[in-house]
Amino acid sequence: MQSFFDTRRYPWLVWVGFALIAVSLAVLPFALAQVGTTWVRITNYAILYVLLALGLNIVVGFAGLLDLGYIAFYAVGAYTYALLASPQFDLHLPFWVILPIGAAVAALFGVLLGAPTLKLRGDYLAIVTLGFGEIVRIFLNNLSRPVNITNGPQGITRIDSFKLDGFDFGHYGSLFGLEVSGPIRYYYLLLAVALGIIVVNLRLQNSRVGRAWEAIREDEIAARAMGIDTRNLKLLAFAMGASFGGVAGGMFSAIQGFISPESFVLVESIMVVSMVVLGGMGNIWGVILGALLLSFVPEILRWTVEPLQQALFGRMLVEPEVIRMLLFGLALVLIMLFRPAGLLPSAVRKRELAERAA
């Protein structure tokens, strides 16, 4: 007996599901605003992490190239936006001009990273990319003398928000009687960009390029023997992944209004890699799930650990941040033990692990 939820028998259920998801995403910021605008901001940063995780998934999940310095491209995009939309150079270009420039500059840095590392794999590639990320951060931290470009460790302030022909996405307005504040408008713009990047990822995964990346990930020598241009495809993976990071960095600058090198430390790279691994490398929906979980769960713990200690012991025994990181680390260890392919692994990844186990 077929289930009522069999989409092959009832194809309209797919469209009903899409409609429910669309309505939920549309009303989500207003529901969160009832709790506090802080949760709208947290949701915005979660979407930024989704963008970063999707970009890194191209490099790690599709092409199988372990990149531990991915946050460097995030920094490049953020500083490109900050320099072109702040009093630092007094240019104040519109965001729809700067975001493509930031993506292009980040892609160029991706090629600069990928070109000398084409023959490296595994741990060696991870070490080189980790060093690249730290070099970019230190470079930004010291690029204030003899010519002040990045303003050094003090960072860049008074960065313009998203503006389009005089319409400022950061000011207050109303929509059908509902107050649309700065964080809520940012939410819709971030959501639109995220949906666009998801579509690009889906098209890439099912394209000839995506299948070539998968072949390189499985066996580079066999892929080369089949006539796949592994060199150019690796560079393309680095460039495309970096461009998504550049877009996310530009949007981060506009939302924050201030950036400094301390926003792009190694821990951020490790966090993005953890999102990809936790969700399931190579699976777009798994990566999105991992990004959302690692964005929201730590914040939920931050809000619950302190009141719980106060209620149980009447005082603070351990700092909430310490407990939060311990629980975070424990969760990752359990995932690696019981779900090594991630929460939503790709079919290829599941088959690989099954073959290894056999």
Secondary structure, 3 states (H helix, E strand, C coil): CCCCCCCCCCCHHHHHHHHHHHHHHHHHHHHHHHHCHHHHHHHHHHHHHHHHHHHHHHHHHHCCCCCCCCHHHHHHHHHHHHHHCCCCCCCCCCHHHHHHHHHHHHHHHHHHHHHHHCCCCHHHHHHHHHHHHHHHHHHHHHCCCCCCCCCHHHCECCCCCCEECCEECCCCEEECCEEECHHHHHHHHHHHHHHHHHHHHHHHHCCHHHHHHHHHHHCHHHHHHCCCCHHHHHHHHHHHHHHHHHHHHHHHHHHHCCECHHHHCHHHHHHHHHHHHHHCCCCHHHHHHHHHHHHHHHHHHHHHHHHHHHHHHCCCCCCHHHHHHHHHHHHHHHHHHHCCCCCCCCHHHHHHHHHHHC
